[in-house]
Amino acid sequence: MPNQHVTPHPDGGWQVKGAGNEKATSRHNTQKEANAAATKIAKNQGTEVVIHRPNGQIRDKNSYGNDPYPPKG
């Protein structure tokens, strides 16, 4: 299952896109809405959400499955 990327949509707003996919899974007005949608998908698939800044740089990552470096404790 591909990781879910939250990126700016070329026509405005934000999109959720599976890694390697050409088309967006969903499109949203705000990054917050797109992040919520991506989180729901990632939790269902056991994958990761990768949140990008408006300039494309990665801002944050959240893992919801097979984390290679789980927290210790």
N, C-alpha and C positions, 0 to 999 in steps of 0.2 A: 504494500500500500504506500502511495506517495505521501510525503509530508505536505502540509497545507501552507501555502505562502499568502500572506496578506500584503498586497502591493497596491500602489496607486493605479487606477484604471486610466488608460490613455485618453478617454473621453470625459474624465472627471470622476470624482468619488474614489472608492476603493473596491478592490476585488479580492476574492478568494480563489486561488488557483492551485491545483494539485501539481506537485513537482513534475516537470516534463510535459504537462498538458499545454496545448496551444490556446484552448478556450478557457475562460473563467468558469468556475463552478457557480459562483454567485457574485452579484455586484451590489454595493451598498453606498449610501450617502456619506457615512463617516467611517473612520478607521475602527472606532469602537464597535460599530455594528458588524463590520467585516470580521473583526477579531472574535466576536461572540459566535458567529457562524462557523468560522474556521475551528474554533475550540470544540464545538459540538461535533463536527466531522471527525476531528482528531481523536476525541474521546471514544467515538464509535469504532474507529479503525485502529486505535492503539498506535497512533503516529505522533508527529511533532508539528507544532504551529511555529512558523518563522515569520516574525513581524518586521516589515521593512519601513524605513523612513521615506518621506516623500522623494528624496533623491536616490532611492534604491538601496542605500546601505542597510544592513541588517541591524535592527534596533534591539530585538529580544527574541528568545526562543523558549517555548514551553513544551515539555515532553509529556505525552499521555499514554505511554506504552513501554516499549522495549528500550528503556533508557540504558545506554552502555555504561553510564556512570551514576548509578542511583545514589541518593544521599545515604551516608552511614549514620547509624545511631539507633 
